[in-house]
C-alpha cells in the first residue's frame, strides 16, 4: 500500500488534501463535574475541517475494523444493555474501571497499534501515515474525549488486551464484557472477592499498554449487581430502586412547581438547586437554566426508552412506560 492509496481509502482525499485540512485551533475544551473531580471534554465544531476528517476516517476505515465479541461500547448493534446481558444468571460479579481511560491512550500507543494493522511499501511511508493518524486523532499528545474518532480508536487500541483477557477468562469459566472503560466479569463458580489474584492478573494485562485499574470504582457483588441504574440478577435486568426514585422525585418536583415555573422561572431554577440534595445526579450537576432541567427530564426519558428495548419483566415494563408518560406530560409545560 502507498500513502496515496491509503488516504484515498481512509478519507477519500489525496495525502496533500488531508494534510492541508489538519488544524488544531478547531478544538473546544470544557470541564464537566464527576463524583471525584472533573472530566475534560474536547469537542470539534461540526463542519470544521478536522471534524470532517475524523468523521470520514470513522466512516471509511475505522468502523470497518473487526473487534472482539466482548466489546459492547461504541459498536453498532450493541448497547449498555448488551454489555450487561451476558451476565444474567451469574452468582459472582466484579466490575473494574480503567483509570483515566482516554487520556491514557497516547500518540505513541496509537502509532504502535496501527503499525500492526497497516502494511506499506516502505517504512518511510508507514511512518508518515502513522504520524498523520496521530495528528488527526489526538490533542496534546493523547486521545481527547468528545471527538468522533476517539471511541472507535479506543476499542481498536484495546483489541489485544480484550483478546488476552477473554482467553484468560475462558480458561477460568468467567464471562467478560467491556463498555468503554467499564470491565465486567461474572461467574457461577469463581468468587472474585476471595481470589484477589484474578484482579492482579487483569492489572498485569492492562499494564502491558500502560493502563491502570481505578481501585476506587472496583465493585464486588454476589447474586446480583447494580450498575448505572440497572440491576443484573438471575431473573434478568431491571431498573434499580435508587434510579426509579431519582426519576420519580424529578417528576414530582416538576408537577409541584408548575405555577412557579410560569410566574417566576428564576425562582423555579433557584428552588431546583436548593433541593438538589434530594436527587443523586443534581449533587454534581447544578442547573444554570430551566432548559438544562428539561434536558435532564429528556435524558431520563431516553434512558427509560432504551431500557424498554430489552425483553424485561412485565411489572418493570409497566413502571417504565408509566414514567415515560409522566415525563412526556411534564415536558409539555416547558
C-alpha positions as CSV (number, residue, x, y, z in Angstrom):
1,X,0.0,0.0,0.0
2,X,1.1,3.6,-0.7
3,X,0.4,6.8,1.1
4,X,-1.9,8.0,-1.6
5,X,-3.8,4.7,-1.8
6,X,-4.4,4.7,2.0
7,X,-5.5,8.3,2.0
8,X,-8.0,7.6,-0.7
9,X,-9.4,4.6,1.2
10,X,-9.4,6.3,4.6
11,X,-10.5,9.8,3.7
12,X,-11.4,9.8,0.0
13,X,-8.7,12.5,-0.4
14,X,-5.1,12.8,-1.5
15,X,-2.3,13.0,1.1
16,X,-1.8,16.7,0.5
17,X,-5.5,17.4,0.8
18,X,-5.6,15.6,4.1
19,X,-2.6,17.4,5.5
20,X,-4.0,20.8,4.5
21,X,-7.2,20.1,6.4
22,X,-5.5,19.5,9.7
23,X,-5.9,22.4,12.1
24,X,-5.7,22.1,15.9
25,X,-7.3,25.5,16.5
26,X,-10.8,23.9,15.9
27,X,-10.8,22.3,19.4
28,X,-13.1,23.5,22.1
29,X,-12.5,22.3,25.7
30,X,-14.6,22.5,28.9
31,X,-14.9,20.5,32.1
32,X,-18.0,18.7,33.5
33,X,-18.2,17.6,37.1
34,X,-18.0,13.9,38.1
35,X,-18.0,12.2,41.5
36,X,-14.3,12.7,42.1
37,X,-13.2,15.9,40.3
38,X,-13.9,16.9,36.8
39,X,-13.9,15.3,33.3
40,X,-12.4,17.3,30.4
41,X,-14.4,17.2,27.3
42,X,-12.8,18.2,24.0
43,X,-15.1,19.0,21.1
44,X,-14.8,19.9,17.4
45,X,-17.4,22.1,15.8
46,X,-19.5,20.1,13.2
47,X,-18.4,21.1,9.8
48,X,-14.9,22.1,10.8
49,X,-12.2,20.7,8.6
50,X,-10.8,18.5,11.3
51,X,-14.3,17.2,12.3
52,X,-14.9,16.2,8.7
53,X,-11.6,14.4,8.6
54,X,-12.4,12.4,11.8
55,X,-16.0,11.7,10.7
56,X,-14.8,10.3,7.3
57,X,-12.0,8.3,8.9
58,X,-14.7,6.6,11.0
59,X,-16.9,6.1,8.0
60,X,-14.4,4.8,5.5
61,X,-11.9,3.0,7.7
62,X,-12.2,2.7,11.5
63,X,-15.8,1.4,11.6
64,X,-14.8,-1.4,9.3
65,X,-12.2,-2.9,11.6
66,X,-13.2,-6.1,13.4
67,X,-13.5,-6.1,17.2
68,X,-13.7,-8.8,19.8
69,X,-17.1,-10.0,20.8
70,X,-16.6,-8.8,24.4
71,X,-16.7,-5.1,23.2
72,X,-20.1,-3.6,23.7
73,X,-19.5,0.2,23.8
74,X,-19.4,2.3,20.6
75,X,-20.3,-0.7,18.5
76,X,-23.3,-0.7,16.1
77,X,-26.0,-3.1,17.3
78,X,-24.6,-3.1,20.9
79,X,-25.5,-1.1,24.0
80,X,-25.1,-0.8,27.7
81,X,-27.9,-3.4,28.0
82,X,-26.0,-5.9,25.9
83,X,-22.9,-5.2,28.0
84,X,-24.9,-6.4,31.0
85,X,-27.0,-9.1,29.3
86,X,-24.2,-11.7,29.0
87,X,-24.0,-11.8,32.9
88,X,-27.6,-12.6,33.6
89,X,-27.8,-15.6,36.0
90,X,-24.3,-15.4,37.3
91,X,-23.6,-15.7,41.1
92,X,-20.4,-13.7,41.4
93,X,-19.5,-10.4,39.8
94,X,-16.7,-7.8,39.8
95,X,-16.7,-4.5,37.9
96,X,-13.4,-2.9,37.2
97,X,-12.8,0.6,35.8
98,X,-9.8,1.7,33.7
99,X,-8.4,4.9,35.3
100,X,-8.2,8.0,33.0
101,X,-9.1,5.8,30.0
102,X,-9.0,8.3,27.1
103,X,-6.0,10.4,28.4
104,X,-4.1,7.1,28.9
105,X,-4.2,6.5,25.2
106,X,-1.2,8.4,23.9
107,X,0.1,9.2,20.4
108,X,2.7,6.5,20.9
109,X,0.2,3.9,21.8
110,X,-2.0,4.8,18.8
111,X,1.0,4.6,16.4
112,X,2.1,1.3,17.8
113,X,-1.5,-0.1,17.4
114,X,-1.9,1.0,13.8
115,X,1.6,-0.1,12.9
116,X,0.4,-3.7,13.4
117,X,-2.6,-3.1,11.2
118,X,-1.0,-1.3,8.3
119,X,1.4,-2.6,5.6
120,X,3.2,-0.1,3.3
121,X,5.7,-0.4,0.5
122,X,8.4,1.4,2.6
123,X,9.0,2.1,6.3
124,X,9.1,5.8,5.5
125,X,5.6,5.8,4.0
126,X,4.3,3.9,7.0
127,X,5.8,6.4,9.5
128,X,4.2,9.3,7.6
129,X,0.8,7.7,7.8
130,X,1.2,6.8,11.5
131,X,2.1,10.4,12.1
132,X,-0.8,11.6,10.1
133,X,-3.3,9.4,12.0
134,X,-1.9,10.7,15.3
135,X,-2.1,14.3,14.2
136,X,-5.8,13.9,13.2
137,X,-7.0,11.9,16.2
138,X,-5.0,13.2,19.2
139,X,-4.9,16.5,21.0
140,X,-1.9,17.5,23.1
141,X,-0.5,14.0,22.7
142,X,-3.5,12.0,23.9
143,X,-6.9,10.7,22.8
144,X,-9.4,13.5,23.5
145,X,-12.8,12.6,25.0
146,X,-15.6,14.1,22.9
147,X,-14.5,13.9,19.3
148,X,-15.8,11.4,16.6
149,X,-12.8,9.1,16.3
150,X,-11.9,8.6,20.0
151,X,-14.4,5.9,20.9
152,X,-13.6,3.8,17.9
153,X,-9.9,4.2,18.3
154,X,-10.1,3.3,22.0
155,X,-11.7,0.0,21.0
156,X,-9.1,-0.7,18.4
157,X,-6.3,0.1,20.8
158,X,-7.9,-2.3,23.4
159,X,-8.2,-5.2,20.9
160,X,-5.1,-7.1,22.0
161,X,-5.9,-6.6,25.7
162,X,-9.5,-7.7,25.2
163,X,-8.3,-10.8,23.4
164,X,-5.9,-11.7,26.2
165,X,-8.4,-11.1,28.9
166,X,-11.1,-13.1,27.0
167,X,-8.8,-16.1,26.5
168,X,-7.7,-16.0,30.2
169,X,-11.3,-15.8,31.4
170,X,-12.4,-18.7,29.2
171,X,-9.9,-20.9,31.0
172,X,-11.4,-20.0,34.3
173,X,-15.1,-20.2,33.2
174,X,-15.5,-16.4,33.6
175,X,-17.7,-14.2,31.3
176,X,-16.1,-10.8,30.3
177,X,-17.6,-7.8,28.6
178,X,-16.3,-4.2,28.2
179,X,-18.2,-0.9,27.7
180,X,-15.6,1.8,27.2
181,X,-13.6,1.9,30.4
182,X,-16.0,-0.4,32.3
183,X,-15.0,-4.0,32.5
184,X,-17.5,-6.5,33.9
185,X,-16.7,-10.1,34.9
186,X,-19.0,-12.8,36.2
187,X,-19.1,-16.5,37.1
188,X,-21.1,-19.1,38.8
189,X,-18.1,-20.7,40.4
190,X,-15.3,-18.2,40.7
191,X,-15.6,-15.9,43.8
192,X,-13.7,-12.8,42.8
193,X,-13.7,-11.4,46.3
194,X,-11.8,-14.3,47.8
195,X,-9.5,-14.8,44.8
196,X,-7.8,-11.4,44.6
197,X,-5.0,-12.8,42.4
198,X,-7.5,-12.5,39.5
199,X,-7.5,-8.7,39.9
200,X,-3.7,-8.8,39.9
201,X,-3.7,-10.7,36.6
202,X,-6.0,-8.2,35.0
203,X,-3.9,-5.4,36.3
204,X,-0.8,-7.1,34.8
205,X,-2.5,-7.4,31.4
206,X,-3.7,-3.8,31.4
207,X,-0.2,-2.6,32.4
208,X,1.2,-4.1,29.2
209,X,-0.3,-1.0,27.5
210,X,0.2,1.4,30.5
211,X,-3.5,1.2,31.6
212,X,-4.3,1.2,35.3
213,X,-7.3,0.0,37.4
214,X,-9.2,2.6,39.2
215,X,-9.5,0.9,42.6
216,X,-12.0,3.5,43.9
217,X,-14.5,2.1,41.4
218,X,-13.7,-1.6,42.0
219,X,-17.0,-3.3,42.8
220,X,-17.6,-6.9,44.0
221,X,-21.1,-8.4,44.3
222,X,-22.9,-11.7,44.8
223,X,-26.2,-12.9,43.3
224,X,-26.9,-9.6,41.6
225,X,-25.0,-6.4,40.8
226,X,-26.3,-2.8,40.4
227,X,-24.5,-0.6,37.8
228,X,-25.6,2.8,36.5
229,X,-29.2,2.3,37.5
230,X,-29.5,-1.2,36.2
231,X,-29.6,-4.4,38.3
232,X,-28.4,-7.7,36.8
233,X,-29.7,-10.8,38.6
234,X,-30.7,-14.4,37.9
235,X,-34.1,-13.3,36.5
236,X,-32.8,-10.6,34.1
237,X,-32.2,-6.9,34.1
238,X,-34.3,-4.3,35.9
239,X,-34.1,-0.7,36.9
240,X,-32.6,-0.1,40.4
241,X,-34.8,1.3,43.1
242,X,-32.5,4.3,43.6
243,X,-32.7,5.2,39.9
244,X,-36.5,4.8,39.9
245,X,-36.6,7.0,43.0
246,X,-34.5,9.6,41.2
247,X,-36.8,9.7,38.3
248,X,-40.0,9.9,40.4
249,X,-38.6,12.7,42.5
250,X,-37.7,14.8,39.4
251,X,-41.2,14.3,38.0
252,X,-42.9,15.1,41.4
253,X,-40.8,18.3,41.8
254,X,-41.8,19.4,38.3
255,X,-45.5,18.7,39.0
256,X,-45.5,20.6,42.3
257,X,-44.0,23.7,40.8
258,X,-45.8,24.4,37.5
259,X,-47.1,27.8,38.9
260,X,-43.7,28.9,40.0
261,X,-42.3,27.9,36.6
262,X,-44.8,30.1,34.8
263,X,-44.7,33.1,37.1
264,X,-41.1,33.1,38.2
265,X,-38.7,30.9,36.2
266,X,-35.7,32.3,38.1
267,X,-37.3,31.3,41.4
268,X,-38.1,27.8,39.9
269,X,-34.4,27.4,39.0
270,X,-33.3,28.5,42.5
271,X,-35.6,26.0,44.1
272,X,-34.3,23.2,41.9
273,X,-30.8,23.8,43.0
274,X,-31.8,24.4,46.7
275,X,-33.4,20.9,46.8
276,X,-30.6,19.3,44.8
277,X,-29.6,17.0,47.7
278,X,-32.8,15.1,47.1
279,X,-31.5,14.0,43.7
280,X,-28.4,12.0,43.3
281,X,-27.4,13.5,39.9
282,X,-28.0,17.1,41.0
283,X,-25.3,16.9,43.6
284,X,-22.7,17.1,40.9
285,X,-24.7,18.9,38.2
286,X,-26.5,22.1,39.4
287,X,-28.8,23.6,36.8
288,X,-28.0,27.0,35.3
289,X,-31.2,27.3,33.3
290,X,-34.7,25.8,33.1
291,X,-33.6,24.4,29.7
292,X,-31.0,22.3,31.5
293,X,-33.7,20.9,33.7
294,X,-35.8,20.0,30.7
295,X,-32.8,18.2,29.2
296,X,-32.4,16.4,32.5
297,X,-36.0,15.1,32.1
298,X,-35.4,14.3,28.4
299,X,-32.3,12.3,29.4
300,X,-34.3,10.2,31.8
301,X,-37.0,9.6,29.1
302,X,-34.3,8.4,26.7
303,X,-32.8,6.2,29.4
304,X,-36.2,4.5,30.0
305,X,-36.9,4.0,26.3
306,X,-33.5,2.3,25.9
307,X,-34.5,0.0,28.8
308,X,-37.7,-0.9,27.1
309,X,-35.9,-2.3,24.1
310,X,-34.8,-5.1,26.3
311,X,-37.1,-8.1,27.0
312,X,-37.8,-7.2,30.6
313,X,-40.2,-8.4,33.3
314,X,-43.8,-7.1,32.6
315,X,-44.1,-5.4,36.0
316,X,-41.0,-3.3,35.4
317,X,-42.1,-2.6,31.8
318,X,-45.4,-1.1,33.1
319,X,-43.5,1.0,35.6
320,X,-41.1,2.3,32.9
321,X,-43.9,3.0,30.5
322,X,-45.8,5.0,33.2
323,X,-42.7,7.0,34.0
324,X,-42.2,7.8,30.3
325,X,-45.8,9.0,30.0
326,X,-45.4,11.2,33.2
327,X,-42.2,12.7,31.8
328,X,-43.8,13.5,28.5
329,X,-46.7,15.1,30.3
330,X,-44.3,17.3,32.3
331,X,-42.3,18.3,29.2
332,X,-45.5,19.9,27.8
333,X,-45.1,22.6,30.4
334,X,-41.7,23.8,29.3
